[in-house]
Amino acid sequence: MDDKLFADLLASAQEMVQIEKGVQQPAAIRTYERPDTKAIRRNLNMKQDEFAQAIGVSTSLVQSWEQHRRYPDGAPLKLLRLLEKEPEFIRQLQAV
């Protein structure tokens, strides 16, 4: 491993320890809201099974997201965020 890369990694780990101990404040804190799957689906006037088929997941997965037993990640998360901003995109998904 490159010496500079190792030094940066070590410095980051030491900074993490200081933050965990409360000695240092993090430089930035980012929080991301999870998309409200049920609100997105209702905004589209779709039943769970229709919505699931359109976005390519199972109905039980949509139910789990809506009941907060599981949370979308990866491509489904990006797709839900897109549908929040561009609800008309659902028509293109249904056509595929």
N, C-alpha and C positions, 0 to 999 in steps of 0.2 A: 504494500500500500504506500502511496505517495506520502512523504513526511508532512507536507502541508495539509493534505486531506486528513491524515491521522490527527494532527494538532487541532484542526477545526472540529473534528468529531469529539475529541477529548474535551475541548473547551465547551462544546454544546452539552455534553454529559455533565460536566461540572456545574454549568449554569442551571441545568435541570435540577440537580441536587439542591442548589441554593434556593431555587424557587420552591421546591417541595418543603424545605425547612422553614420557609417564610422569611428568609434573610434577604431575598431579592424579589422584586416584582417582575412578572413577565413583560417583555417588550410590547407584545400585542396579544389580545385575546380575541379569537374569532369564534362566533357561535353561528350556527346555521339552524334555521327552523326546518323541521321536517314538514314535507307537504301534507296537507290534509286530504287524504285520498278520497274520503267520503264527500267532502265539499266539492272536490274537482269532479267526481262522478256525478253528483247531483246537479252541478252547474251544467253538465253536458246532457242532463235529462236521460240518463242511462241506468239500466238495471245492472246489478253486479256482474251477472254472466255476460251481458253485452259488452260491458266495459272491459272485463277480463279478456274476452276474445279479441277485442279491438287492439289491446296493447300487448297481447301475446303471452298472458300468464293465466294461471288457473283461477277459477272463482274462489277457491278456498284461500289462495294467497291474497286476493283482494280483500276478502273477509278478515284475514289476519291483520292486514295493514289497517283496515278501518277500526278494528278492535284494539289496535296498538299491541298486539301480541308479537308482531314482527314489523320490521321497518324496511322500506325499499332501499336498495343500494344499487350501485353500478348503473347499467343502462336503464332499468326501470325507474330509478330515481331521476335521472336526467329527463326521461320521457314525461314523468309526472310534472316536473318543473316546467317543461315546454308546454304541456297542456294547461298549466295554470296561467301562463302568459299568452298562449295562442290556442284557445279552445277549439277554433275551427280546424285545427290540425287533425282532430279526431276523425274527420271525414276521409282524409287521405289514408289514415291507418285502417279504417274500415274497408277501404277499397283494395287493400293489399291482401 
